[in-house]
Amino acid sequence: MEFLNFGMAFFAASAAVPVILHLIMRQNPKHVVFPALRFVRQRNEANRRKLRLRHLVLLALRAAALIFLAFALARLTLTTSGALVSQQAPVSAVMVFDTSPRMGYEQDNQTRLAAAVEIAKELLNNLPPKSEIAIFDTSGDLVNYAQDMQLAKDRLERLQLNPGSLDMITTLEDAVRLLTQASHEVQELYIFTDLSQVTWSETQAARLQALLGDAPNAARFIIDVGSIEPRNTALGNLELSAETLPRNTELVVRMPVSRVGGTVEKELQWFLHHWEDGQAETELKGQTFFTQEDGDSQTIEFRISTLDLKPGIYQGEVRLVGRKDDGLQLDDQRFFTFRVQPPWRILLASPAPAESYTFDLHGALAPPALRKEDRTRFECTVMTLAQLESAKLDNYHVVALLDPTPLPDAVWDRLYQYVNAGGRLAIFLGREAGAPDASFNAEAAQRLLPGKLGPPARWPDGTFLTTDRNSHPLLREFQQLEGVPWRNFPVFRFWPVEQLNEHARVITQYTNGQPAILERDVGRGRVLVMTTPISDELDETAWNTLPTGLEPWPFVMLANETMLYLVGGENQTFNYVAQPQLRAELALEGTSGIPRYLLTFPDGRQDNPLSSPNEPRITIPGITQVGNYRVQGGTADSPVELGFSVNYGPEQSQLARVTPEQLAATFGSFEPTVVRSSGELKRIARTRREGQELFPWLIMLVAVLLAAEHVLANVFYGMREKPRYRHPWEREET
Amino acid sequence: MPAAEQYLKPEVIRQISRLDLRAQFIVRGFLHGLHASPFHGFSVEFSEHRRYAPGDDLKDIDWLVYAKTDKYYVKKFEAETNITGYLVMDLSQSMGYTYRQELTKFEYSICLAAALCYLMIHQQDPCGLIAFDERIRHSLPPRSKRTQLANVLSLLSKLEPTGKTEIAKSLVQIAAMLRQKSLLMIFSDLLAEPEPVIQALRQLRHGGHDVILFHVLDEAEVKFPFSGMVEFEEPETRERLQVDASNFKQDYLAELERFREHFRRECFQSGVDYVPLDTSMQFDKALMEYLLSRRSRR
């Protein structure tokens, strides 16, 4: 508490006036001869005590009224900080803006970020002179205090939504760190947010409270600019059936759509962009209408045929039409990129008769029915191992050796060169391998194989492949299934790997713990070895029943996933979710690096950055926009046309607000003051800074005291009741 | 208000100095207000004639006398039973008090006593006078002769309230003094301990006397018209007491009422007529009380 007008506080001494008056201005009693004194005497003592009490009450009321009047005139003020702070004392103010895309929600034709900026500008105008201001947003930019108001306003003007927004707590860490370095005694932290549950979930509580503990004296304000009752239709996380797919297949796109607030009918359209002679053309591929109520969620699935698409990169977008009852525009559009390529060429080599050995794998990779319609993903060429020596291996994406016999060193050398240059080699070892020491454990073969082979292991009761709980990319699709019936397909014999090469990895094992599938990186290529064959016919000598068991779909799936893994590689990602410091990596296939490329941003802006000429991939850092990106480079002979898409994360559409209880739990003992308007903020901030002036309350109190004094004085002294007894014959006084 | 009734008001009577005239005016005012002869219905024997006066009942006109003399005479009657009345006056100093009225309690009492005496003599009732303070100071034996009125009024006009009083003791003396059953009309402010007084009244009643107790207080003593700080002084004991009168009025009135109620209840139980009066009241109250008492004695 403090007095803004301290001199007037001395007026409180006037409270002594009624006391003095009471003491020195005592009424001289009037002398009256009165014979009926006996009636007076009887009640006088009790009356005197009552009278004294009444006097004291009235005296206290009068003195209190004068004291509070003095306090009011002296402008008694209640300060929350406890420190005596001048009205014009400068402050250190740190503003933190949530610039996540969610703040683009429009209400009253104004985005939430624009509303926050408007309030912040008014706040700046009301800061005391010489205050220092720092303005953070969730872009992660480092900032420092500035004393120039115009600079601060310019910074506010430049604030924009940030697709790869950091989370608020990380930004607050920087902000609080700066607050601890504040040069002014009064410190204020203003957080401009939409109070969404995603941002202020209780899981963040411990981290938030720990960092706020570093600046316990700072006043904390949350400026809530969120919509109380949001109305929005949101597109979720777009899913593609495959990002790379051969011609003659279909791209399946799954588009989750959800609704918040009210019922609305919407139209969803999807487009495909073509690049023809450097010009982008947009083709409407389909549309659908749907109606959703508050809380509804559904997934719309549509297909895009690649039948007529030339091999290359394709980009498209999904768009919600119409802005009616849709506050957030940013989640009305989703972008996607996929690659169409010719069927992957696979060379299947085996002992003669090759057609017999390769029958099962060929059928699994390119089913005859699809082969007739030219709709297979893989185009398989079958030859004997003897033909390998003269085959042109570079024409094939993958070379697969099925149950290979010992091969001459020259063949191993050719295979090594092929793999070293980036080729993919799959070896399915079987009975034909013979004595390994002579061939497979020899130096030429060991340059490719993942380890030395031991004598063939026999497992009469059968062991089984395991794919459960294995996150290897080759087995990722198996994780989507609820168990794979590998126990229907026992493995009786396999080649144990005794000395694992240091560059080799076990992808999966049998149930007996022995390696089943291994891989090894060799140069720019990769070798994959399966220690049991996939070409044995169903008889008692078969090493396994993987391709020949009843309904062998796990074999078909494993064969396809193996080849997809080998041809695609795990880096072939064309679709990204926006996040801080996002970087895109694009593999350059068939080209050993390009020195420079042209990058076209979603907004049409172009850049011509350098890249490492020897790298088989391009890395594009610092992605801050959502949309479709296009990369062009290479030479006229071997042009490179690549692209990728960036979308907002689905959390940016989650407009559900945190409840006051959840917010209190998140902030714990550092609960902030939540305001929704600039007027409210101005009043609370000023009250906190200058204290709550008690003038109106004191004047009201004085009025109440005086009224009470008046009423009591009247009650005490003004009673004029008639005597209760009156003679029946006594006439009314005239 | 008719002119005669003016004389029932103490402030009017105050302007008449002669006590006999006061008594006459009071009684005439009172009788005029009754609109009928107070003697109507009384069974009395014929005693004399007198000239007809307005207000007399026509049936009392003696038509034989009218036939002889051609003048209206009414027949006068004498009561079968005479009431021997005593006017008993309290001479305490407190009786000489008034705060703002025309008459002191004592003057008011004397006026009443004179009027009653007038009425009684007029009725052929013997009327005596006793005055007391700490003991009986003056005593006039009852007579019904017309000269008695002058004697009584003469003594009344000489009385002065000066000293301390012993009401109970004096009443006991009176009881011992009276041989014949009488009507005692006591005028006192009763500012003494009530219990001995009540005992003395019971003793009077026990002796076969009828008692009308006129409790005469000053208007200020009944209404307590004071405000602010007041220092009261008791005239007999000189005792002083400071009181904030503004706050005290209710308490005072309650206490007075309690006192009066006590007397009213005790007198009722003893067969004493208790008549509370104050000096602002008209005299007819007291006179009516006397007449009612007289009727009840028939």
Interface residues (C-beta under 8 A of the other chain):
Chain A: R26 Q27 N28 P29 K30 H31 V32 V33 F34 P35 A36 L37 R38 F39 V40 R41 Q42 R43 N44 A46 N47 K50 L51 R54 F716 Y717 M719 E721 P723 R724 Y725 H727 W729 E730 R731
Chain B: S94 Y97 Y99 D189 L191 L217 D218 A220 E221 V222 K223 F226 G228 M229 V230 E231 F232 E233 E234 P235 E236 E239 L241 Q242 V243 D244 S246 N247 F248 K249 Q250 D251 Y252 L253 A254 E255 L256 E257 F259 R260 E261 P276 M281 Q282 K285
